[in-house]
Amino acid sequence: MSEKLFYTMGEVAEMFDVNASLIRYWGTQFPSLKPQRNKKGNRLFSPADIETLKRIYHYVKECGMTLEGAKKALRGDRSQEPEANVNMELLERLQSLRSMLLAVRESLDEQPEQVAAPVESKVEVAKDAEVVVEAPIVAENAVEQAPKPKYREQTLFDW
């Protein structure tokens, strides 16, 4: 999210993938969420309002709390606000890392896998020396198809 001074209702609704009416309703239910209004009466959300909405969304949609429970959790967050911001940033980073890893896994699934055969070693010891020389011997069928690993879909919190 680029740092803008204010976000419109449509931008905020798109960020959270919810209807604008839900954002308006949350504005009436949560006193900490007070967006400014322009001359036409349109709501303009500051980055601080966006952070508050992130916490509300997390509590209500992701954790399944009721609105009253989310209000209590928000009141408790005020005492730990810097820590909550760090936790939200960490969660966002983990989610982006997970999506990146899933993309890497998909690209690996598309490519045929080839694994080199085990390499045998030939050890020679010189009679009057303490040096040991290892020379690899490559098997004739050096490239074999390895079985594909079986993945199960993990959630962010399975790690």
C-alpha positions as a Markdown table, in Angstrom:
| # | Residue | x | y | z |
|---|---|---|---|---|
| 1 | Met | 0.0 | 0.0 | 0.0 |
| 2 | Ser | 1.5 | 3.3 | -1.0 |
| 3 | Glu | 1.5 | 6.0 | 1.6 |
| 4 | Lys | -1.2 | 8.5 | 0.7 |
| 5 | Leu | -2.6 | 11.2 | 2.9 |
| 6 | Phe | -6.2 | 10.0 | 2.5 |
| 7 | Tyr | -8.0 | 7.1 | 0.9 |
| 8 | Thr | -11.5 | 7.2 | -0.5 |
| 9 | Met | -14.2 | 4.8 | 0.6 |
| 10 | Gly | -13.9 | 2.9 | -2.7 |
| 11 | Glu | -10.2 | 2.4 | -2.2 |
| 12 | Val | -10.6 | 1.2 | 1.4 |
| 13 | Ala | -13.4 | -1.2 | 0.4 |
| 14 | Glu | -11.3 | -2.6 | -2.3 |
| 15 | Met | -8.3 | -3.0 | 0.1 |
| 16 | Phe | -10.3 | -5.1 | 2.4 |
| 17 | Asp | -12.4 | -6.8 | -0.2 |
| 18 | Val | -15.7 | -5.8 | 1.6 |
| 19 | Asn | -18.7 | -3.7 | 0.7 |
| 20 | Ala | -18.5 | 0.0 | 1.4 |
| 21 | Ser | -21.6 | -0.4 | 3.5 |
| 22 | Leu | -19.7 | -2.6 | 5.9 |
| 23 | Ile | -17.0 | 0.1 | 6.3 |
| 24 | Arg | -19.7 | 2.7 | 7.0 |
| 25 | Tyr | -21.3 | 0.4 | 9.5 |
| 26 | Trp | -18.0 | -0.2 | 11.3 |
| 27 | Gly | -17.6 | 3.6 | 11.4 |
| 28 | Thr | -20.8 | 3.9 | 13.4 |
| 29 | Gln | -19.9 | 1.0 | 15.7 |
| 30 | Phe | -16.3 | 1.8 | 16.5 |
| 31 | Pro | -15.7 | 5.2 | 18.1 |
| 32 | Ser | -11.9 | 5.0 | 17.3 |
| 33 | Leu | -12.8 | 5.0 | 13.5 |
| 34 | Lys | -13.6 | 8.6 | 12.6 |
| 35 | Pro | -12.7 | 9.3 | 8.9 |
| 36 | Gln | -12.6 | 12.9 | 7.8 |
| 37 | Arg | -15.1 | 14.2 | 5.3 |
| 38 | Asn | -14.5 | 16.5 | 2.3 |
| 39 | Lys | -16.9 | 19.3 | 1.2 |
| 40 | Lys | -19.2 | 16.9 | -0.6 |
| 41 | Gly | -19.5 | 14.7 | 2.5 |
| 42 | Asn | -17.4 | 11.8 | 1.2 |
| 43 | Arg | -15.4 | 9.9 | 3.8 |
| 44 | Leu | -11.6 | 10.2 | 3.6 |
| 45 | Phe | -9.6 | 7.7 | 5.5 |
| 46 | Ser | -6.1 | 8.5 | 6.9 |
| 47 | Pro | -3.3 | 5.9 | 7.2 |
| 48 | Ala | -4.2 | 5.7 | 11.0 |
| 49 | Asp | -7.8 | 4.9 | 10.1 |
| 50 | Ile | -6.5 | 2.2 | 7.7 |
| 51 | Glu | -4.5 | 0.7 | 10.6 |
| 52 | Thr | -7.6 | 0.7 | 12.8 |
| 53 | Leu | -9.6 | -0.9 | 10.0 |
| 54 | Lys | -6.9 | -3.6 | 9.7 |
| 55 | Arg | -7.3 | -4.5 | 13.3 |
| 56 | Ile | -11.1 | -4.4 | 13.1 |
| 57 | Tyr | -11.0 | -6.6 | 10.0 |
| 58 | His | -8.6 | -9.0 | 11.7 |
| 59 | Tyr | -10.7 | -9.4 | 14.8 |
| 60 | Val | -14.1 | -9.6 | 13.1 |
| 61 | Lys | -13.4 | -11.5 | 9.8 |
| 62 | Glu | -10.3 | -13.5 | 10.6 |
| 63 | Cys | -10.7 | -14.3 | 14.3 |
| 64 | Gly | -14.5 | -14.5 | 14.2 |
| 65 | Met | -15.1 | -12.1 | 17.1 |
| 66 | Thr | -18.3 | -10.3 | 17.6 |
| 67 | Leu | -18.4 | -6.5 | 17.3 |
| 68 | Glu | -18.4 | -6.2 | 21.1 |
| 69 | Gly | -15.4 | -8.5 | 21.4 |
| 70 | Ala | -13.6 | -6.5 | 18.7 |
| 71 | Lys | -14.3 | -3.3 | 20.6 |
| 72 | Lys | -12.9 | -4.8 | 23.8 |
| 73 | Ala | -9.8 | -6.1 | 21.9 |
| 74 | Leu | -9.3 | -2.6 | 20.3 |
| 75 | Arg | -9.4 | -1.0 | 23.8 |
| 76 | Gly | -6.8 | -3.5 | 25.0 |
| 77 | Asp | -4.7 | -2.8 | 21.9 |
| 78 | Arg | -4.3 | 0.8 | 22.8 |
| 79 | Ser | -2.0 | -0.1 | 25.6 |
| 80 | Gln | 0.1 | -2.3 | 23.3 |
| 81 | Glu | -0.3 | -0.2 | 20.1 |
| 82 | Pro | 3.4 | -0.2 | 19.0 |
| 83 | Glu | 3.5 | -4.0 | 19.5 |
| 84 | Ala | 0.2 | -4.5 | 17.6 |
| 85 | Asn | 1.7 | -2.5 | 14.7 |
| 86 | Val | 4.8 | -4.7 | 14.7 |
| 87 | Asn | 2.6 | -7.8 | 14.8 |
| 88 | Met | 0.5 | -6.6 | 11.9 |
| 89 | Glu | 3.6 | -5.8 | 9.8 |
| 90 | Leu | 5.0 | -9.2 | 10.7 |
| 91 | Leu | 1.8 | -10.9 | 9.6 |
| 92 | Glu | 1.8 | -8.9 | 6.3 |
| 93 | Arg | 5.4 | -9.9 | 5.7 |
| 94 | Leu | 4.7 | -13.6 | 6.4 |
| 95 | Gln | 1.7 | -13.6 | 4.1 |
| 96 | Ser | 3.7 | -12.0 | 1.3 |
| 97 | Leu | 6.5 | -14.5 | 1.9 |
| 98 | Arg | 4.0 | -17.4 | 1.9 |
| 99 | Ser | 2.6 | -16.2 | -1.5 |
| 100 | Met | 6.1 | -15.9 | -2.9 |
| 101 | Leu | 7.0 | -19.4 | -1.7 |
| 102 | Leu | 3.7 | -20.8 | -3.2 |
| 103 | Ala | 4.7 | -19.2 | -6.5 |
| 104 | Val | 8.1 | -20.8 | -6.4 |
| 105 | Arg | 6.5 | -24.2 | -5.6 |
| 106 | Glu | 4.2 | -23.8 | -8.6 |
| 107 | Ser | 7.0 | -22.9 | -10.9 |
| 108 | Leu | 8.9 | -26.0 | -9.7 |
| 109 | Asp | 5.9 | -28.2 | -10.3 |
| 110 | Glu | 5.8 | -27.0 | -13.9 |
| 111 | Gln | 9.5 | -28.0 | -14.5 |
| 112 | Pro | 10.5 | -31.6 | -15.0 |
| 113 | Glu | 12.6 | -32.7 | -12.0 |
| 114 | Gln | 15.9 | -34.4 | -12.6 |
| 115 | Val | 18.1 | -35.6 | -9.9 |
| 116 | Ala | 21.7 | -36.9 | -10.3 |
| 117 | Ala | 22.4 | -40.4 | -9.3 |
| 118 | Pro | 24.4 | -41.0 | -6.1 |
| 119 | Val | 28.1 | -40.5 | -6.7 |
| 120 | Glu | 30.5 | -43.2 | -5.6 |
| 121 | Ser | 34.0 | -42.2 | -4.5 |
| 122 | Lys | 37.3 | -43.9 | -5.2 |
| 123 | Val | 39.8 | -43.4 | -2.5 |
| 124 | Glu | 43.6 | -43.7 | -3.2 |
| 125 | Val | 46.2 | -43.5 | -0.6 |
| 126 | Ala | 49.8 | -42.8 | -1.5 |
| 127 | Lys | 52.2 | -45.2 | 0.3 |
| 128 | Asp | 54.6 | -42.7 | 1.8 |
| 129 | Ala | 52.2 | -39.8 | 2.1 |
| 130 | Glu | 49.5 | -38.8 | 4.6 |
| 131 | Val | 47.3 | -37.2 | 1.9 |
| 132 | Val | 44.1 | -39.0 | 0.8 |
| 133 | Val | 42.8 | -38.2 | -2.6 |
| 134 | Glu | 39.1 | -38.7 | -3.5 |
| 135 | Ala | 38.1 | -39.0 | -7.1 |
| 136 | Pro | 34.3 | -39.2 | -7.9 |
| 137 | Ile | 33.0 | -41.9 | -10.1 |
| 138 | Val | 29.8 | -41.0 | -11.8 |
| 139 | Ala | 27.3 | -43.8 | -12.4 |
| 140 | Glu | 26.3 | -44.6 | -16.0 |
| 141 | Asn | 22.7 | -43.5 | -15.6 |
| 142 | Ala | 23.5 | -40.2 | -13.9 |
| 143 | Val | 20.1 | -38.6 | -14.4 |
| 144 | Glu | 17.0 | -40.4 | -13.0 |
| 145 | Gln | 13.5 | -39.2 | -12.4 |
| 146 | Ala | 12.8 | -38.6 | -8.7 |
| 147 | Pro | 9.3 | -39.1 | -7.4 |
| 148 | Lys | 7.4 | -35.9 | -7.0 |
| 149 | Pro | 6.9 | -34.9 | -3.3 |
| 150 | Lys | 3.4 | -34.8 | -2.1 |
| 151 | Tyr | 2.3 | -31.5 | -0.7 |
| 152 | Arg | -0.6 | -30.7 | 1.5 |
| 153 | Glu | -2.0 | -27.2 | 1.5 |
| 154 | Gln | -0.9 | -25.4 | 4.6 |
| 155 | Thr | -2.3 | -22.3 | 6.2 |
| 156 | Leu | -0.2 | -19.5 | 7.4 |
| 157 | Phe | -0.4 | -20.7 | 11.0 |
| 158 | Asp | 0.6 | -24.4 | 10.4 |
| 159 | Trp | 4.3 | -23.6 | 10.4 |
